[in-house]
Amino acid sequence: MMNMRFKGTLRLPKINFQDDLKVIAKDIIIPDMIKGIHSGTDIDDKAFPANDYRTISRKRGSKVLVDTGKLLNSFQSKTKGKFNVVISLKNIRKNIGGYLQLEGIRSKQGLKKFKFFGIRKAAEKLAVKYMENRIRKAIQNV
């Protein structure tokens, strides 16, 4: 067995993870959720249920979850505590967003749920890559 003793100063990088979480929320996760809505795919990369013919008629289009643009513009991130950033919907769309995703809409085809709020695998990979690069740069600058 070998024992080692370290004499000197070990400097560790200072990283403000709160700022990094804000960047990840603002620049990776929220844009990815919006992109999913535009492409008509949920957070599991599956197609959203099709709109009912009455909804298509009322909206004058078949774009799922897109009508007035209020949902797309309601994503927000907020700092909560020292090491938390929470992504949510603004009050204007919070109730309907929760209803669409959690409870769903009853139709002739059955219960339709729209899983648009969450983190896709691709966004998760981008967030991890962002943090790996951030930590690597911080270590290099020590």
N, C-alpha and C positions, 0 to 999 in steps of 0.2 A: 504494500500500500504506500502511496506517495502522498505526503502532505505538502501543500503549497501555501505560502503566505504572500499576500499582495501588499506592497507598500506603495503608496501614492494616492492619487485622486482618480476616481472613476467618474467621468462626467457623462451624464445621461442627457439626451435631448429633451427639451421642454416642448411639449406638443399640446396645443389647446384643442382637445377633441371636440369641444362644444362648437368651435368655429368650423371644424371639419364636418361635423354632423349637419350643420346649417347648409354647407355647400352641397353635401350629398342629397339632402332633402330638396333643396332649391334647384340644383342643376342636374340631378340624376333621377330621383324617384318621382317627383311631381311631373316633370316632362314625360317620363315613361308612362305614367298613368294617362296623361292627356293623349299621348301617341296611341295607346291602346284603345281609347275611346274612338279616336279618329279612324283607326284601322278596323274597328268592330270586333276586337278580340279582348278576352278577359285576362286576368293576371296569370292564368294557367295556359295562356296562348290558345284558348278555344274560342270559337266564334260565339258572339252574343246570340241569345235567342232572337229570332226575327220579330219585327214589329207586327202587331195585329193589323189587318187591313183597315180597320177604323182609325188606328193611330197613323197609318201611312196617309190616309185621306185627310185627316185633321192637320198633320204636319206638312202635307204636300211633299212627302219624301220618305224614304225608307231608312234613313240614317239612324241607327240605334243609339239612344242616349244623347242625341244631338238635336236640339230644337231651337232654343233661344240662345244657347251659349252660356247660360248662367252656371251650369254645372262645371263646364270646362274652366270657367274663370273663378271658381269658388275654392280651389285648392289653396291651402296655406300651410306654412310651417311656423311654429312658435317655439321659443326656448322655454323649457319647463325644468326648473331646478338647475343644478350645476352641470350635469352631464346628460341631459335629455333634450331632444328636439322632437316635437310631436307634429305629425302631419294630420290635418283635419280638413273638413269642409267648412266654409263660412256659414253662418246661421241661415242665410238665404237658401241654401241647398242641403243643409245637414239632415233634416228630417226625411226628405225625399231620397237622398243618397243612401241613408241607412235602410229605408224601406225597400228600395230597389235591390240592394245587395243582400240584406239579411232576411227580410220577410218574403220578398218577391211579389209578382203580379200573377193573379189567377187568370187563366185564359182557357179557351177550348182545348188547347194543346196541353194543358196542365199548368203547373207552377213554373214561372219563369223567374230566374234570379240572374242578376247582372253583377258579376264579380269584377268590378273595375277598380276598387280601392284596395291597394296592397302592393306588395313588391314582387315583380316578376323575377325569374331566375337571371335574365339578362341584366336587369338593373342591379340585382344583388352582386353579380360578378363585376360590374362597373364600379360599384361602391367599394368592394374589396380591393380591386385594382387601384382605385384612387388612394385608399388608405395605405396600401403597400408602398406606393410611390411616395406618399407623404412621409411615412416613417423612414424610408430609405434616404430621402433627401435630408431629413432632420438628423439622422445618424451621420451622414457625410459632412454636415455642417458643424458637428461638435468639435 
